Amino acid sequence: MKAALTLAAKTPEQIKDELRGFPAPCVDAALRFSENGGAVALIEMLPGVIEFHLPLGAAKPPAVLKDELRLNQDLGLDSLALTDTTSL
C-alpha cells in the first residue's frame, strides 16, 4: 500500500504532475483516492498503471481487471514493467 500512503500526502497538483502521461481515468481515480481514501479508487487506477508501463505496441488492458489475469502472460508486462509498476 505504498501508493496509498504516497497519494494521500500529496496535493492534487502534485498527483497530476507525477502521473503525467498516465491515462486520464487513472489520474482521476488517484485524485479521488487522495480525497477520500477509498480502496475502489485504487483498484480503478490499476488498468491505467498497467497501460502506462506496457511496452510499445502492446494491447491496452481491459477497463476492469479480472482476478485471473496474469500480468505477464495475459497483459504483456515484462520484468522491467513489473518493477516499474510496483515502484509507484
C-alpha positions as CSV (number, residue, x, y, z in Angstrom):
1,M,0.0,0.0,0.0
2,K,2.9,2.3,-0.6
3,A,0.9,4.1,-3.3
4,A,-1.9,4.7,-0.8
5,L,0.4,6.4,1.6
6,T,2.2,8.4,-1.1
7,L,-1.0,9.7,-2.8
8,A,-2.7,10.6,0.5
9,A,0.2,13.0,1.3
10,K,0.1,14.9,-2.0
11,T,-1.8,17.8,-3.4
12,P,-3.9,17.4,-6.5
13,E,-1.4,19.4,-8.5
14,Q,1.4,17.1,-7.3
15,I,-0.6,14.0,-8.2
16,K,-1.3,15.3,-11.7
17,D,2.3,16.2,-12.2
18,E,3.6,12.8,-11.0
19,L,1.1,10.9,-13.1
20,R,1.7,13.0,-16.3
21,G,1.4,10.6,-19.2
22,F,-0.9,8.1,-17.4
23,P,-4.4,7.7,-18.9
24,A,-6.9,10.2,-17.6
25,P,-9.1,7.7,-15.8
26,C,-6.1,6.6,-13.8
27,V,-5.3,10.2,-12.8
28,D,-8.9,10.8,-11.9
29,A,-9.0,7.7,-9.7
30,A,-5.8,8.8,-8.0
31,L,-7.3,12.2,-7.3
32,R,-10.5,10.5,-5.9
33,F,-8.3,8.3,-3.7
34,S,-6.4,11.3,-2.3
35,E,-9.7,12.9,-1.4
36,N,-11.5,10.0,0.3
37,G,-9.0,7.1,0.6
38,G,-11.4,4.6,-0.8
39,A,-9.9,1.3,-2.0
40,V,-12.2,1.3,-5.0
41,A,-10.3,4.3,-6.4
42,L,-7.0,2.4,-6.1
43,I,-8.5,-0.6,-7.9
44,E,-9.7,1.8,-10.7
45,M,-6.2,3.0,-11.1
46,L,-4.7,-0.4,-12.0
47,P,-5.7,-0.6,-15.7
48,G,-4.1,2.9,-16.3
49,V,-0.9,2.0,-14.3
50,I,-0.6,-1.2,-16.3
51,E,-1.3,0.6,-19.6
52,F,1.4,3.2,-18.9
53,H,4.0,0.6,-18.3
54,L,3.2,-1.7,-21.2
55,P,5.8,-2.0,-24.0
56,L,5.0,-0.1,-27.2
57,G,2.5,-1.9,-29.4
58,A,1.1,-4.0,-26.6
59,A,-2.7,-4.3,-26.4
60,K,-4.4,-1.9,-23.9
61,P,-5.6,-3.7,-20.8
62,P,-9.4,-4.1,-20.2
63,A,-11.0,-1.3,-18.2
64,V,-11.9,-3.8,-15.5
65,L,-9.3,-6.3,-14.5
66,K,-10.3,-9.8,-13.5
67,D,-8.6,-11.7,-10.8
68,E,-7.5,-14.5,-13.1
69,L,-5.5,-12.2,-15.4
70,R,-1.7,-12.7,-15.3
71,L,0.4,-9.6,-15.5
72,N,3.0,-11.1,-17.8
73,Q,1.2,-13.7,-19.9
74,D,-2.2,-12.1,-20.3
75,L,-1.4,-8.3,-20.0
76,G,2.0,-8.2,-21.6
77,L,4.1,-6.7,-18.8
78,D,7.7,-7.6,-19.0
79,S,10.1,-7.8,-16.0
80,L,11.1,-4.1,-16.2
81,A,7.4,-3.0,-16.5
82,L,6.6,-5.2,-13.4
83,T,9.4,-3.5,-11.5
84,D,8.3,0.0,-12.5
85,T,4.7,-0.8,-11.7
86,T,5.5,-1.8,-8.2
87,S,7.6,1.3,-7.5
88,L,4.6,3.7,-7.6
